[in-house]
Amino acid sequence: MVRSAGQVVRHRAFRLSLVYRVGRRRRTLTLIVCVLALAAPVYIGAATLVGRRVDIDAGESTWIVPHRIDLDPGALAASTQDGADAPPTRLRITSLGVDTSLETLTIDPAGQLQSPKVYAEAGWFAAGTAPGDPGPAVLAGHVDSRTGPAVFYKLHELKTGDRVEVQRGGAWLTFTVTAREHYAKAKFPSDRVYGPTPLAELRLITCGGEFDAARHSYRDNVVVYAVLS
């Protein structure tokens, strides 16, 4: 289960990697979702986590837990649409009290997509499908931080039939939840989450399950599936 708001936790980054082969070269797209670490006195470089906020940055790469998703080039290309003309700007989930702007999550030169910089905001995987286009559009968000709940804290409460709204190009697109799943990180179903779909679909991803104090992370990922209404 998700840790309560009263427990002190510290967000860390969890990477979901899209790995595919082009010719003989292996390329990686990385989607960071979330792993949380205890907010005990921990030093990262010269920064301490005691009593103040420390933003996630490249210097914390030793805390990133990799999760690789293998897709062949054809599957990756088929599941990707160009949404640069009208990127999504806002996410609304009325049943959870979520109404937030969307960050655009981009890939850095190292092939790594950073998690949302603001815990109260979700982010859109801009290298993938845009909401409303055929294929799975991916939105990622933190579940909590060391100060309390984050944007996707209640994501595990969504149920079949609930509505999720995404604003794009000045219009609101309504998606209907079709499933909510918990996956152990070692058994993440990449093809189902990231593989091509004939319909315009949505994936909402965060952490879930039991908190593993030894690994400083949640053991599972929560994935909500939705389809354009």
N, C-alpha and C positions, 0 to 999 in steps of 0.2 A: 504494500500500500504506500501511498505518497506520504511523506513526512508532514506532520502538522505544522501550522504556521508558527507555533511557539518554539519549535526546535530550531537551533541555530545551524544553518547549513550554508555552504558556499558553492556557487555554481562553477562548474568546470565545463569544458567543451568535449563533446563526444562526436566523433567523425563517422559519418556514413559515406563511404567512398563508392563512386561509380567508376569501375575499372573496366576498360575495354582495350582491345588490341587493334591497332591500325598498322597493317603490314607486319613488320617484325618489332615494332616499337609498342611499348605498353604505356598507355596514358591513363591518368587518374583525375577524376572529378571528385571532390570531397565535399560532402554535406555535413556540417557540424550541427548536431542536435544538442544533446545535453547530458552531462554527467555531473554530479554534485560531489563536492568534497567537504569534509568537516571544516568548520571555521576555527580550528584550533590555531595557536601561534605557528604559522608556517611561513618560511621565507622563500621568496622567489626572486633571485637576483638580490637586489638590495631592498626589496619591498616586503613589508610584513603585512599580514592580513588582520592584525589586531586593531579593532576600533575604527576602521575606516574602509571605504570601498576601494578595491583594486580592480581595475578593468582587465578583461581578458585580452592578452596580446600574444605576439609571436614568442615572447620570452617564456611563456608557460607551456611550450610545446611538449615538455616532458610529462605533463598531466593529461595530455590528450590520449584517449583510448581509441584505437582504430577499429573500424568495422568495415570490411571490404564487401562490396557488392559487384559481382561479376556479371556483366552484360555483354553480349556480342555486339559488334558495330552496327549490324542491321537493326537490332532491337533498340539500341540507344537512339539511332537516327529516327526510327519510326515513332519514338515516344517523345520527340523534341519538336516544339513549334516555336517560331519566332514571335515573342510577345513584346518586342521593343517598341512597336508602334503605339501600343496602349498597355503599359504595364499595370498590374493591379496596385491599388493605392490604400485600400482599407479592408479590414476583416471585421465582420459582425456576427456574433453567436449569441442571440438574445437569451436563449435558455441558460447560458452560463454567465451572462452579464459581461460578455467580452465585446468591446467596441474599440478597435485599435487601428492605428495606421500601420502600414506594411513597409518594412525596410526591404530594399533590394539587395539580396545576398549575392555578391560577386565572387569570382574565383581569382585568387592572387597568383603571382608568377609561379609559385610553388605548386599550383593546382589545388589549393585549399580554399574552400568556401567558409568564410567566417560566420559564426552564429550571430544572431541579433545583438547589437551593442546595448540595447535597452531591454531590461528584463520584462518590462510591461508591454513590449511590442513583439509581434511575430515578424517573420521574414519570408520572402518569396524566393525560391531557387530560380534565379533569372536565367540560368543556362539551360533550364528545362522548359516544359510546357507552360504557357500562360493560362490562367483560369478562363474557361469558356472555349478554349481551343480543344480539338480532339487529342486525347491523351491524358496522362496523370499530372496535374499541376501540384507541386509540393510546397507546402507551407510548414515552416519549422518554428518552434518556440520553446522557451525555457519553462520548466515546471515550477521551480522556485529558486530562491536565492538565499543567501545567508541572513537576509533580513525578513524573509517571508514569502508568500505565494507570488508566482510570476504569471504571465499571460495565459499559459496552458495548464495551470494548476488543477482545473476541474475538467480537463479534456476527457478523462476517463469516465466522466458522468454522461457523456453524449450517448444517445441510444438511437436505434433505427427509427427513421421518420423525422428526427430533429432537423431543423434548417440551419444552414450555414450560408452567410451572404458575403460576397466579395465585390468590392467596387472596382470597376475597370472602365476606363474611357468615359467617365461620367455616369455610367449606368451600373445598377446593382444586379449582380447575377446570383440567383438562388440555387443552392445545392441541397440535396436531400441525403441525409446520412443513410448508408446501406449496411454498414458494418463497423464494429469497433473491435480491435484485436490487440492482445498483448503477446509480444514475442520475446523470448530469450534472445539476448544479443548474439549469441553463438548460432542461433537458428533463424536469423532474420530472412524473410522470404523476398529477396530482391526482385525476382521476376514479377511477383504479384504487385509489389509496391511501385516499382519503377518501369515495368514493362509496358509496351504500347497497348492502348485501348481504343476501340472504335468510337467511344463516346467521350464527351468532355467530363472529366472526373477530377476529384480533388483528394489530396492526401494531407492530413494534418498529423504531424509527428512530434512526440516529446518523449520524456523518460517516464518510467513507471515501475510497478512491482515493488519488491522489497529493497530496502537500502542496504548495500553491502558495505559495512564499516571498514572491513579490511581492504577493499579495493577503492573505497571512497567514491562509490558510484551506485546508481540504481541498476538492478539486474536485467530489467526488461526495457523494451520500447513500447509505447502506446501508439497505435496507428489507427486513425479514423478514416474510413473510406466514404466518399460522397459522390453523387452523380448530379449533373446539371438537370434541374427540374424543367 
